[in-house]
Amino acid sequence: MPPPSAGDDEAGVTTSPEGDDGDDSSSTSEGSDEAGSSSTSSSEDDETFIPDEPDVPEYCDLITQDCPEGEKCVAYGSTGGYWDATKCTPVKGDQKPGEPCVLDGIALGTDDCDETGMCVDVEEIDGQLLGTCALYCTGTLDTPMCPPGYSCVVNSGPLAFCYESCDPLLQDCQVGLACYWANDDFHCVFTTEDIPTGEPCGYINDCAKGNICLDASLLPECAGSSCCVPYCDLADPDCASLPTTECVPFFERDTAPPGYEQLGVCIVPD
């Protein structure tokens, strides 16, 4: 297991997406089915029957995508400030995962991504919320799935998306993204604050590229409850950016996944 991380093991965003999923609900109608009763005709017998609209859940599931055809489940801000709930919205565009997108608003939740994803990592530019289409995870919340080379990032709120896997030493992500530890894997995620080494942080992606947000107890000094700590290579350790620390294995002995055997972090040794 890696060393203790900062408060929340989830990615922070400009809109601070956190919230709770709701429970699906359904209802049944009741009617009279008594034998032996007589009836008389009335004008109501001649009324045209109008079929009921399909049931639309008050809350939907980003992973199972349980919305009616032509719609998709998206996260939105029920109070307008941050993503804290989900709902079904019409599919309005055809932008693919990884392509740029426009979010109509946090409260609206609609975007121009196709049915396979949602516009996230948004930033307001010239009055528009511009971001990137992120692919929805599939499977279930207990066993989320993504295409090869990707893994699912699930936060404590309604968000669950596939992010590209990466190497924290190589920092081999696309421009604008950095390699961060989240949900037991390394993912290419956008950087929120670009906080330098040794400075206080709150979310896993607050720190500058090549750093991880760890508990203050692992550092010689930290002005907050957690601070940014650099990764290091056990084969060629260098912790000069954080004096009095040493390059300590990120994973416990014999637990490192293939390719991460030489990964370390600059912390105070036990």
Secondary structure, 3 states (H helix, E strand, C coil): CCCCECCCCCCCCCCCCCCCCCCCCCCCCCCCCCCCCCCCCCHHHHCCCCCCCCCCCCCCCCCCCCCCCCEEEEEECCCCCCCCEEEEEECCCCECCCCEEEECCCCCCCECECCCEEEEEEEEECCEEEEEEEEECEECCCCEECCCCEEEEECCCCCEEEEEECCCCCCCCCCCEEEEEECCEEEEEECCCCECCCCECCCCCCECCCEEEEEHHHCCCCCCCEEEEEEEECCCCCCCCCCCCEEEECCCCCCCCCCCCCEEEEECCC
